[in-house]
Amino acid sequence: MAPNIKGPMFAWLDPSRLYCNPQALADCVQDLLRPFHDDTIDLVAGIDAMGFILGASAAITLGKGFLVLRKAGHLCVATRSQSYSDYTGKEKTMEVRVDVLKPGMRVLLIDQWIETGGTMKAAIQLVEKQGATVAGVAAVAIENSEGGKWIKEHYKASHCIPEELQGQLDRRNLDFFKGPNN
């Protein structure tokens, strides 16, 4: 992971470099899917945009289809939308096509990072409003923010952060980046 050098409009860490290494990407997806091996999953849905990478990789690994949850205005078919506040506090709208999700369908939701939980909660609402069931939530990291805790309490959740690093993650200050002399 690399620390943010571009300011508060970006997540504080960027894990996207691991996607450049095929073994790291495969290992990450396997880690995310491990808690769901015995669960029924009918479809994987990824959140615009970084959730597309992990979500599509997970769908291929599971042999399932992949559904995109997009920012408003990017789908050219009939959609259902949900407003939310992202990690920066900015109001946004997410959309999903209306012709895929069916009552009883079990969907695994995937995003890259869950900071405040606002984006993932909107995705959950979009899935559930169409009668589908959220089988679980997965992300490289789920912070122990109010929203992150709510998601972990209400849904089966998976992330790649070892328990011994969770506190550092939540403080947004990994000791690794301090260097050997700090």
Disulfide bonds with the S-S distance in Angstrom:
none
